[in-house]
Amino acid sequence: MTGEVRDLEHRITDAVAVHTPALLDRPGIGPDSAAALLITAGDNPDRLHSEACFAALRGVSPVQASSGKTHRRRLNRGGDRQANAALYRTTLSRLRWGQRSRDYLDRRTTEGKTRREAIRCLKRYIAREIYYLISKPTPAPSLRSQPTAA
């Protein structure tokens, strides 16, 4: 069973590396999360004309949730739930192992945001970063080292 899992993980990693190899180099993004994010973008990432469109497609665009004297925002409940979950896993892993993300969370909470709102802001920040990687992918180097003779 573990051999099949490893084989599938290698296949997913190879497929992601062909399209956007820089995505796997980003902290907190594994092959499963990268695949979920690329699947949502589809075969034509040019249709995502802005990072706001990309965020809305993943369900991480902010939506006004204000009532009375309270002014706040929440995450959009729409969008691809698997891509949203992939962004959430990336966010949690960055919060656990990345000092920059922890500093960002601390800064947002000292500004008066709740932890949940600060995580929403961090997810949007990560979505913006991923959008630029997906919209302008750098092709992976060819797997062949030498041309074949005919």
N, C-alpha and C positions, 0 to 999 in steps of 0.2 A: 504494500500500500504506500509506504513512504517513497518508494522508487517512482511510482506514478505521480505522486505529488511533486517530487523534485523535477520530474520530466516536464510536467505542466508549467511549473514555475520558470524553468529555463526557456520554454517556448514563449511564455508571456514576456519574459525579459527580453528575449531576442526580437519579438515583434515590436515592443515599445522602443527598443534601441534603434530599430530601423527608421522609425518615424520621428521621434524626438529624443535623441540620446541624452540631451542636457536635462531632461525631466528626471531621470533616474539619479542624476548627480546632486539634485537639490535635497537638503536635509529633510528627513521625515517622510519622503515619498518612496514607497516600495513599488515593486512591479504590479501588485494588485491595485493599489491606489492609482498609479499612473495609467493602467489600462482602463479603469473606470472613468477617469477624467478624459482620456482620449476617445473612448467610445461615445461619450456625450457630445464631444466636439464633432464627431462624425468624419466622413471622408472629405468634407469641404470646410476646413477651418476659416476660410475667407468669408464665409457667411456671417461669422461673428464679427461685426463691424466695430465693436468697441468692447472694452473690458467690462463695462456695465452690462452689456448684453450677455457676455460670458458669465458674469456673476448671477444674473437673473436665471439663466439656463441651469445653473447649478443650485439655485435656491439659496444664495447667500447675499442677495441684494437687500438693502435695508428698506423696511416698510414702516411708515409712521404708525405708531400705536399710542397716540396721545389721547388723553381724556381729561377735560377740565384743566387743572393747573399743572398736571404732569405732562412733560414733553419727553418722549423717548421713542426709540426705534426698536424694531425686532427684525428677525430674519424672515425673509419671504418663505412661506410654506410651500410654494410651488417649486417647480424645477425637478430635476432628476435626483431622486433620493439616494441612489448609489453614489453619484458624484458628490453629493452633499456629505454623505457618510465618509467618503474618501478624504474630503477636505477636513472633516472633523478629526479623523484619525491622524492626519498630517499635523493638524494644530495641536492635538494632545501630545504627540511625540516631540514636537518642537518645544512645547512648554516643559516637557520633562527633561529633555537633553540639551536644549538650546538656551544659552544665557541671554541672547538678544531678545528672544520671545518672552522670556520671564521678565526682563527689564521693561519690555513694551507693556506687558500685562500690569506690572507694578505701577508704571507711569499712568496708565489709563485708570486704574483704581484710585490713585491719589488725585486724579482729576475729578473724581466723584462718580465714576461709572461703576456699576456692579460687576462682579466677576463674569457673569453671563454676558453682559453688554460688551465687556472688554474682549471676551472670546469671539463674539460676533465681529468686532472690529478686526481682530487678528485673522479670522477666516476670510474676511473680505480682502485684507492685505495679501494673504497667501493666494487667493483667487486671482488677484491682479498680477502677481508674480508669475503664476502658471499661465495666464492668458498670453503674456508676452513670449513665453517659451513655446507655446503651442502655435501661436499665430505666425511666428517667424522661426520655424524649426531649422536646425542645422543638420544636414544629412550625415548619417554615420559613415565612417570610412568604409570603403569596399572590403568585403571579407576575403576577396581574392588578392593575394599579394603580387601575383604576376599574371599577365594575360595568357590565355591558352593559345597554343599554336594550332592552326587549322590544317 
